[in-house]
Amino acid sequence: MQGKGVIKFFAILLAVVCLYQLSFTWVAHNVESDAKAYSKGDPAKYTAYLDSISNQPVYPLLKHDYSYVKQREIALGLDLKGGMNVTMQIQLNELVRKISNNNPDVTFNQALANADKLQANAQTSQKDYIALFVSEYEKLNPNGKLAAIFSTKDNQDHLKFNASNSEVKSYLEDLAATAVKQSFTVLNTRINQFGVTQPNIQLQQGSNRILVELPGVKEPERVRKLLSGSAKLEFYETFDNAEAYQYLINADNLLAAKSKTAKADTGKADTTAKLAAAKTDTAAKTGSLLSKVQKNAAKNDTSAASLSKTKLAAQHPLFAVMSLNVGQGQNGQQQLGPGPVVGYAPLQDTAKVNSYLHSADVQSVLPRNIKFLWEVKPIKNTKTFALYAIKLTGADNGPVLSGDVINDARADNDQKGSPEVVMIMNSEGAQKWRAVTAEASSGTSKKAIAIVLDDNVYSAPTVQNEISGGVSSISGNFSIEDTRDLANVLKAGRLPAPAHIVSESIVGPSLGQEAISAGILSSVLGLVVVLVFMIAYYNRAGTVAVVAVIINIFFLMGVLTSLGAVLTVPGVAGIVLTLGIAVDANVLVYERVREELGLGKSLSVAISDGFKHALPSILDSQISTFLTGLILFVFGSGPIQGFATTLMIGIATSLFCSLLISRVIFEWMLDRKMDIKFSNPWSSHTFKNANFAFVKNRGKFYIFSGLFIGLGLISIFTRGFTYGVDFEGGRNYIVSFSNKSVTTEQIHEAIDATLGRSTEVKTMGDKFSITTNYLFNDNSTAADVKVKSTLVDLLNKKPETKIANSDLGGSKVSATIADELKTSAIYTVLFAIFVISAYILIRFRKWQFSLGAMVATAHDALLVLSFFSLFNGFLPFSLDIDQAFIAAILTVIGYSINDTVVVFDRIREFLDHSGNEKQEDVINRAINSTLSRTIITALTVVFVLLVLFIFGGDVIKGFSFALLIGVLFGTYSSICVATPVIVDFGKKHLKD
């Protein structure tokens, strides 16, 4: 084998990287364990402990602080970790009023009030607000002209006084869409600065609602304050770096003196004297300090050329965590860089810089007209942010201009074709802007004007000339996306559509801690069963497979962590499929090696030929499955993307481990003359010389599949499905229990039999949130009363679930999975099937193979859907259609494609060397030759799923069962459906 050294090098390098990435999870877990031990169950003490060490080094080797470590641990989604779930609604009614200049017309205001009521109604809440408003206005005033209300002085460039109602509607819809996108941008920025690990922010298409999920967050007041504030757009003058640098020197000297005095602890009088001296010490040390931190600035690192990290932190606390904006002058000496940027800091150090600059002592040495703000986005391809020196003006120390003077802003291209932003102000703003730009552009040194939204600098263009007329062009090193974002930001003042919280809840993990623990334990147990089976079936070669699979899982988790991927239930499904793919590649190689050994080849030659002959099948199957994952990732959203991410990474790591790591291990064993066996006595002849008449009996398979799917479709259109609350919505109740140790599993046991197994139970502090879709479609008051009384009766039947509060309140909640996600899932899956069929057509050069793959994949999805409809209510566990079911269907499709392509590859190989043998016989022989691989691969995955199904807990039984029957159906279809399609449509032409 060539290139063993390169493979070993990359394997070691990847292992080191993965170990480093996973170590953050281990360190964070240890810190949080210490916090739990310290708090003894007190949440306030737990939070206080973690806050106290947020900036303290907790990583023993690299001295990273807890905040840094926490950001890099394995991220768990809301379903596994819990957190806060918030729905924001953009108040488009306020936007419409603003555009009309608060028109007092009675009909106009009544139409707005009617639209508000309609959107508050559960049946019409998802409808477009502007369409509701226009419809209501035309009902109240059939001959009314909306242009008379909206064609104001500010809007006349876009909307003429004689515009039709449909033109006005289109104009309002465009502004509403922009307002919603701008609010989404603002919320996204705020949440990212909140420090939440992998938040989920979803804009519900076609509505003015934004769903925000914050895993791990349990601070409602802080979140409300963060999300509910109105967007504040402002324009500020700036200080040049050379001006602001003197103030930073003062701040740094003060911090150093305070730190030194605190350590010496020489008394209050001495402290006061030193602080006073620090306040008067200005630029005397500028030259020496620039020399000391020049490499710190160049490398954006906390080390310096002449100072150790510890010494630099003691002598210059501020400059130890931020780099200066310095460059090299013409004489080769370090000098301050031009412009308003005064320094840089990596993400993990920005909070430390803020704490220094905002401290009372530092504020005392800074002039009142300066403040420091970070740029909203990091420098490209880094996690480093620029710090700007902002000049406050006027008697109130504020901006030179507020954002409400902007009429419009758009992304455009300048005369050279470079992206730019065109900003248009109203008449009042144009006059002020002329004066501001005239002053900024006067003199030899041009000043910059900072565009600030929510105290984040979005851009700070240098003003070259006085700008009159109110039309400005903002250019720079922008991408097209940058100009679009900046245009949206500039419209923040023009489109005041604040986002209000319409629902919020602090939730525990939707699976419940016991279910998560059971799931993890059963997954590990299932993996152990698979590995034991591989050793039992393949002898010492099975041990190599075990090592490869363990390394693969290690690599997979390390890469997922390094990419910041969020692990959710669909992600777990992707890991299960990855395990099957990893084992499958090893099985393909081993079965080939056994065939080569059967031909009398030596062990080393058999191993070499086995890897070589198995490679086409492995690559075809893995590439097909990878393409499926890629399509799901690009076109899917939410849980679909989570599944696809795990699947694609898993395929890459599986190929590396199965083809390269395993081969290196075998070469190492051969070099040491080890006795390598690929079977035990009991497994050496399993499926050998198998000759089942699959092709001959294809009519029976057609009849079985046709009947099953036919009955399933009848059931789907008559009985339908039982949808989970995340698909359908339901009634929500907040319940307190007398038994403070009650678990979500006990609650499920008490209510699921009557209210349905789709009932969702989440912890909310010492309370529980129970959402049920029982009688959901009945909107009568009687139904509300019945659901509540039924819930109370069921819970009070058992002592452990006896409720403490008799008045549960109750409210209807909408589905957490929007209709667009359902539609997106369907179309994405269909597109994936089409693309895979196209790949198979190119790879196999016969359309019959593409058709067979398409039919088999669709067949498997229909079989699972039919099964869930036919047997729903007859099995002692949930068969609900929910988010986990989406993951199961995707897993089935991925497995089916993988399995089918392997069978196809052997059929193609046999057809190429079949001579005059009858085509049906050749295909049947090819199927039988892969039977061992097909059954063994299926068994390994089934083992994992069986253990998960039996020991994983009641809550995930439906999920694991869907995977289980999907794998069985996928194995069946590869042999009994996909291949017969090739036979019947291929006729005599497959050998051509």
MODACOR-V841273 format. One record per residue. N is the residue number from 0. OMEGA is omega as a letter, one per 20 degrees, with the letter a starting at -180 (* if undefined). Layout:
N;OMEGA + N;OMEGA
//
This chain:
0;a + 1;r + 2;a + 3;a + 4;r + 5;a + 6;r + 7;a + 8;a + 9;r + 10;r + 11;r + 12;r + 13;r + 14;r + 15;a + 16;a + 17;r + 18;r + 19;a + 20;a + 21;a + 22;r + 23;r + 24;r + 25;a + 26;a + 27;r + 28;r + 29;r + 30;a + 31;r + 32;r + 33;r + 34;r + 35;r + 36;r + 37;a + 38;a + 39;r + 40;r + 41;a + 42;a + 43;r + 44;r + 45;a + 46;a + 47;r + 48;a + 49;r + 50;a + 51;a + 52;a + 53;r + 54;r + 55;r + 56;a + 57;r + 58;a + 59;a + 60;a + 61;r + 62;r + 63;r + 64;a + 65;r + 66;r + 67;a + 68;a + 69;a + 70;a + 71;r + 72;r + 73;a + 74;r + 75;r + 76;a + 77;a + 78;r + 79;a + 80;a + 81;a + 82;a + 83;r + 84;a + 85;r + 86;r + 87;r + 88;r + 89;a + 90;a + 91;r + 92;r + 93;r + 94;a + 95;r + 96;a + 97;a + 98;a + 99;a + 100;r + 101;a + 102;a + 103;a + 104;a + 105;a + 106;r + 107;a + 108;r + 109;r + 110;r + 111;r + 112;r + 113;r + 114;r + 115;a + 116;a + 117;a + 118;r + 119;r + 120;a + 121;a + 122;a + 123;a + 124;a + 125;a + 126;a + 127;a + 128;a + 129;r + 130;r + 131;a + 132;a + 133;r + 134;r + 135;r + 136;a + 137;r + 138;a + 139;a + 140;a + 141;a + 142;a + 143;r + 144;r + 145;r + 146;r + 147;a + 148;a + 149;r + 150;a + 151;a + 152;a + 153;a + 154;a + 155;r + 156;a + 157;a + 158;a + 159;a + 160;a + 161;a + 162;r + 163;r + 164;r + 165;r + 166;r + 167;r + 168;r + 169;r + 170;r + 171;r + 172;r + 173;r + 174;r + 175;r + 176;r + 177;a + 178;r + 179;r + 180;r + 181;r + 182;r + 183;r + 184;a + 185;a + 186;a + 187;r + 188;a + 189;a + 190;r + 191;r + 192;r + 193;r + 194;r + 195;r + 196;r + 197;r + 198;r + 199;a + 200;a + 201;r + 202;a + 203;a + 204;r + 205;r + 206;r + 207;a + 208;r + 209;r + 210;a + 211;r + 212;a + 213;a + 214;r + 215;a + 216;a + 217;a + 218;a + 219;a + 220;r + 221;r + 222;r + 223;a + 224;a + 225;a + 226;a + 227;a + 228;r + 229;r + 230;a + 231;r + 232;a + 233;r + 234;a + 235;r + 236;a + 237;r + 238;r + 239;a + 240;a + 241;r + 242;a + 243;a + 244;a + 245;a + 246;r + 247;r + 248;r + 249;a + 250;a + 251;r + 252;r + 253;a + 254;r + 255;a + 256;r + 257;r + 258;a + 259;a + 260;a + 261;a + 262;a + 263;r + 264;a + 265;r + 266;a + 267;a + 268;r + 269;r + 270;a + 271;a + 272;a + 273;r + 274;r + 275;r + 276;r + 277;a + 278;a + 279;r + 280;a + 281;a + 282;a + 283;a + 284;a + 285;a + 286;a + 287;a + 288;r + 289;r + 290;a + 291;a + 292;a + 293;r + 294;r + 295;a + 296;a + 297;a + 298;a + 299;a + 300;a + 301;r + 302;r + 303;a + 304;a + 305;a + 306;r + 307;a + 308;a + 309;a + 310;r + 311;a + 312;a + 313;a + 314;a + 315;a + 316;a + 317;a + 318;r + 319;a + 320;r + 321;r + 322;r + 323;r + 324;a + 325;r + 326;a + 327;r + 328;a + 329;r + 330;r + 331;a + 332;r + 333;r + 334;a + 335;r + 336;a + 337;r + 338;a + 339;r + 340;a + 341;a + 342;a + 343;r + 344;r + 345;a + 346;a + 347;a + 348;a + 349;r + 350;r + 351;r + 352;r + 353;a + 354;r + 355;a + 356;a + 357;a + 358;a + 359;a + 360;a + 361;r + 362;a + 363;r + 364;r + 365;r + 366;a + 367;a + 368;r + 369;r + 370;a + 371;a + 372;r + 373;r + 374;a + 375;a + 376;r + 377;r + 378;a + 379;r + 380;r + 381;r + 382;a + 383;a + 384;r + 385;r + 386;a + 387;r + 388;a + 389;r + 390;r + 391;a + 392;r + 393;a + 394;a + 395;a + 396;a + 397;a + 398;r + 399;a + 400;r + 401;a + 402;a + 403;r + 404;a + 405;r + 406;a + 407;r + 408;a + 409;r + 410;a + 411;r + 412;r + 413;a + 414;r + 415;r + 416;a + 417;a + 418;r + 419;r + 420;r + 421;a + 422;a + 423;a + 424;r + 425;a + 426;r + 427;r + 428;a + 429;r + 430;r + 431;a + 432;r + 433;a + 434;a + 435;a + 436;r + 437;r + 438;a + 439;a + 440;a + 441;r + 442;a + 443;a + 444;a + 445;a + 446;r + 447;r + 448;a + 449;r + 450;a + 451;r + 452;a + 453;r + 454;r + 455;a + 456;r + 457;r + 458;r + 459;a + 460;r + 461;a + 462;a + 463;a + 464;r + 465;a + 466;r + 467;r + 468;r + 469;r + 470;a + 471;r + 472;r + 473;a + 474;a + 475;r + 476;a + 477;r + 478;r + 479;r + 480;r + 481;a + 482;r + 483;r + 484;a + 485;r + 486;r + 487;r + 488;a + 489;r + 490;a + 491;r + 492;a + 493;a + 494;a + 495;r + 496;a + 497;r + 498;r + 499;r + 500;r + 501;r + 502;r + 503;r + 504;r + 505;a + 506;r + 507;r + 508;a + 509;r + 510;a + 511;a + 512;r + 513;r + 514;r + 515;r + 516;r + 517;r + 518;r + 519;a + 520;a + 521;r + 522;r + 523;r + 524;r + 525;r + 526;r + 527;r + 528;a + 529;a + 530;r + 531;r + 532;a + 533;r + 534;a + 535;a + 536;a + 537;r + 538;a + 539;r + 540;r + 541;r + 542;r + 543;r + 544;r + 545;r + 546;a + 547;a + 548;r + 549;r + 550;a + 551;r + 552;r + 553;r + 554;a + 555;a + 556;r + 557;r + 558;r + 559;a + 560;a + 561;r + 562;a + 563;r + 564;a + 565;a + 566;r + 567;r + 568;r + 569;r + 570;r + 571;r + 572;r + 573;r + 574;r + 575;r + 576;r + 577;r + 578;r + 579;r + 580;a + 581;r + 582;a + 583;a + 584;r + 585;r + 586;r + 587;r + 588;a + 589;r + 590;r + 591;r + 592;r + 593;r + 594;a + 595;r + 596;r + 597;r + 598;r + 599;a + 600;r + 601;a + 602;a + 603;r + 604;r + 605;r + 606;r + 607;a + 608;r + 609;r + 610;a + 611;a + 612;r + 613;a + 614;a + 615;r + 616;a + 617;a + 618;a + 619;a + 620;a + 621;r + 622;r + 623;a + 624;r + 625;r + 626;r + 627;r + 628;a + 629;r + 630;r + 631;a + 632;a + 633;a + 634;a + 635;r + 636;r + 637;a + 638;r + 639;r + 640;r + 641;r + 642;a + 643;r + 644;a + 645;a + 646;a + 647;r + 648;r + 649;r + 650;a + 651;a + 652;r + 653;r + 654;a + 655;a + 656;a + 657;a + 658;a + 659;a + 660;r + 661;a + 662;r + 663;r + 664;r + 665;r + 666;r + 667;a + 668;r + 669;r + 670;a + 671;r + 672;r + 673;r + 674;a + 675;r + 676;a + 677;r + 678;r + 679;a + 680;a + 681;a + 682;a + 683;a + 684;a + 685;r + 686;r + 687;a + 688;r + 689;a + 690;r + 691;a + 692;a + 693;a + 694;a + 695;a + 696;a + 697;r + 698;r + 699;r + 700;r + 701;a + 702;a + 703;a + 704;a + 705;r + 706;a + 707;a + 708;r + 709;r + 710;r + 711;r + 712;r + 713;r + 714;a + 715;a + 716;r + 717;a + 718;a + 719;r + 720;r + 721;a + 722;r + 723;a + 724;r + 725;r + 726;a + 727;a + 728;a + 729;r + 730;a + 731;r + 732;r + 733;a + 734;r + 735;a + 736;r + 737;r + 738;a + 739;a + 740;r + 741;a + 742;r + 743;a + 744;r + 745;r + 746;r + 747;a + 748;a + 749;a + 750;a + 751;a + 752;a + 753;a + 754;a + 755;a + 756;r + 757;r + 758;a + 759;a + 760;r + 761;r + 762;r + 763;a + 764;r + 765;r + 766;r + 767;r + 768;a + 769;r + 770;a + 771;r + 772;r + 773;a + 774;a + 775;a + 776;r + 777;a + 778;a + 779;r + 780;r + 781;r + 782;r + 783;a + 784;a + 785;a + 786;a + 787;a + 788;r + 789;r + 790;a + 791;a + 792;a + 793;a + 794;a + 795;r + 796;a + 797;a + 798;a + 799;r + 800;r + 801;a + 802;a + 803;a + 804;a + 805;r + 806;a + 807;a + 808;r + 809;r + 810;r + 811;r + 812;a + 813;r + 814;r + 815;r + 816;a + 817;r + 818;a + 819;r + 820;r + 821;a + 822;r + 823;a + 824;a + 825;a + 826;r + 827;r + 828;r + 829;r + 830;r + 831;r + 832;a + 833;a + 834;r + 835;r + 836;r + 837;r + 838;a + 839;r + 840;r + 841;a + 842;a + 843;r + 844;r + 845;a + 846;r + 847;r + 848;r + 849;r + 850;r + 851;r + 852;a + 853;a + 854;a + 855;a + 856;r + 857;r + 858;a + 859;r + 860;r + 861;r + 862;a + 863;r + 864;r + 865;a + 866;a + 867;r + 868;a + 869;a + 870;r + 871;a + 872;a + 873;a + 874;a + 875;r + 876;a + 877;r + 878;a + 879;r + 880;a + 881;a + 882;r + 883;r + 884;r + 885;r + 886;a + 887;r + 888;r + 889;r + 890;r + 891;a + 892;r + 893;r + 894;a + 895;r + 896;a + 897;a + 898;a + 899;a + 900;r + 901;r + 902;r + 903;a + 904;r + 905;r + 906;r + 907;a + 908;a + 909;r + 910;a + 911;a + 912;a + 913;a + 914;a + 915;a + 916;a + 917;a + 918;a + 919;r + 920;r + 921;a + 922;r + 923;r + 924;r + 925;r + 926;a + 927;a + 928;r + 929;a + 930;a + 931;r + 932;a + 933;a + 934;a + 935;r + 936;r + 937;a + 938;a + 939;r + 940;a + 941;r + 942;r + 943;a + 944;r + 945;r + 946;r + 947;a + 948;a + 949;a + 950;a + 951;r + 952;a + 953;a + 954;a + 955;r + 956;r + 957;r + 958;a + 959;r + 960;r + 961;r + 962;a + 963;a + 964;r + 965;r + 966;r + 967;r + 968;r + 969;r + 970;r + 971;a + 972;r + 973;a + 974;a + 975;a + 976;a + 977;a + 978;r + 979;r + 980;r + 981;a + 982;a + 983;r + 984;a + 985;a + 986;a + 987;a + 988;a + 989;a + 990;a + 991;*
//
